Each structure stands twice: as C-alpha cells, then as structure tokens.
Amino acid sequence: MEERFFASLIHCFFIALGVILGGTLIGSIGAFATGEPPFTEMGRLAKKLRIWAIVAAIGGTFDAIENLEKSLGPNGSALDIFKQVLLIVSAMGGVKAAMLMISWLIQEEVT
C-alpha cells in the first residue's frame, strides 16, 4: 500500500474524532445558554453525531459509494474495496475514541 493511503487513514480517524468532540462541546455551550444541562446534552449530541462524523470523515457518502462501484466493476480490484473498508473502519475508530472521551468527561455511559 502506498504512503498516501496511510495518511488518509490518519486523516479519517482525526476528522471523525473532531466532528464528535467539536460538535458536542460547542453544542453543550448552546445548551448552557438555553438553560439545559450541558453534560446531558453532550451525551445526546454525541449519539446523534456518530453517523455524520463517519460520513464527513470518508468525504461524503456518494464518493465512497462511487469508489466501491468502480472497484466492483470489470476493471476494479479487491484492493480498492479493502482500502474503502479500512477508511470506514478508521473513521469508526475515531468516533469510538471520541465517544470514550465524552463519556469520561460527563461521567456517564454514552452508547
């Protein structure tokens, strides 16, 4: 595998982590401003942002689907499918790491 692919894996991980952490922290400021409990809202927001963090990390759903379609065609290769799966798994790892950090911060289980 090429070196640029490993950079993409790292980018996907940290983009997904940043979407969850940034969204929940900024969202909790909004909850505080409206008189709602910020930590409870952080848990709710983290649950809602999970799928969007993965989508943002892999560059949008249409790009990923298009790449999978190309790799399933007659000129495609199994390596391209494997790369797309690894990118999605990397993004899911970033989401899981962010959810763990949020659960440490709010001292509640975020599932």
N, C-alpha and C positions, 0 to 999 in steps of 0.2 A: 504494500500500500504506500501511497505517496505521502510525503511530509505535509502537504497542504490539507489532506483529509484529517490528519490528527489535529491540526489547528481548528478545523471545522467542528470536530468533536468537542474540543475545549470551549469553543465559542457557544455551541448549543447548550452545553451544561450551564455556563455562566449567564447566558441570556435568560434561560428558564428560571434560574435562581434569582436573577434580578427582577424579573417580572413579578414573581411571587412576593419577594421581600419589599420591593418598592411599592407595589400595589397595596399590600396590607399596611405598611407603615403610613403611607400618605392617606389611605382610606381611614385609618384609625384617627388621624388628625381631623378629618371631616366628621367622624362620629363624635369626637370630643367636642367639636364646635357646635354640634346639634344637640348635645346633652345626652347622647347614648354612651353606654360603657365601651371604651375603646378596645379593651382586650377581647371582649366577647365579639365585637365587630371584626377584629383581626382574624379570629378563627373562622368566622363566616366568610369573610372575603378570601381567605386562603383557600377554602374549599371551592369557592366559585371560580377562582382564577387558575386552577390547575390545568384544565384543558387548553385555556388560552395561552398559558405560558409555553406549553408544548408546541402549539401551533405557531406562536411567534418565534420560537427558537429554531424550528425547522424551516422557517421562511415562508410560511403560509401553506395551506392545505393543497392548493392547486399545483404548486411546484413539486411537492412530494408525490402527489398522485401522477403528475406528468412524468416524473423521473421513473416511477415504478412501471408506468405504462410502456415507456421506452425500453426498459430493461426486460420486460416480458415479451416484447416483440421479437421478430426473427433475427434482428441484429443485436439484441441485448445479451447481457451476460449475467450470470448468477452473482458475480462480484458487485454489480451495481445494486442489486436487491439487498445484498448483505450490508453494503455501505448505508443505504437508506434506513435499514433496520437499526444499525448501530447509531445513526444520528438520532433516531427517535428514542432509543434506549438512553442515550446520553442526556437528552432533554428531560426524560422521565427521572433520571438520576438527579438532575438539577432541581426539579420540582420536589423530589423526596427530601433532598438536603435542606431546601428552604422550608418545607413543612416541619422538619425536625427542629430547625432553628426557631420557627414561630412557636412551636409547642413548648420549647424551652423557655421562651420569653413570656408567654402567657400562662405557663404552668397548667395547661390543660392538654388533653389528647385531641389532636386535630386529625380526623380520619378522612 
